[in-house]
Amino acid sequence: MKKFITKTIIILGLILTISGFVWAEEALIVAEGKLNSKIGSELFTLLLEIKSIELRGDVFSDPAFSKLKDFGVELQDQPTGRENPFLKI
């Protein structure tokens, strides 16, 4: 009788564990779907806000704009490594 009770407890434990994993995975899929739709709606709202921005050309005729200097640095070509670094030498 003890073997039967022990086997039953083990089997029930396995069933509960497996069902927990299945339900957790389903909940994760549902949560990801809600998250993706929320991100999509936020992205769409942001896109609409960006489209409503108007750029005026008078900014470029401003004296402050003409006083700006470009301090950018031109990058020189650097030697590249081996074509396939994982090949033996």
Long-range contacts (C-beta under 8 A, 24 or more apart in sequence): none
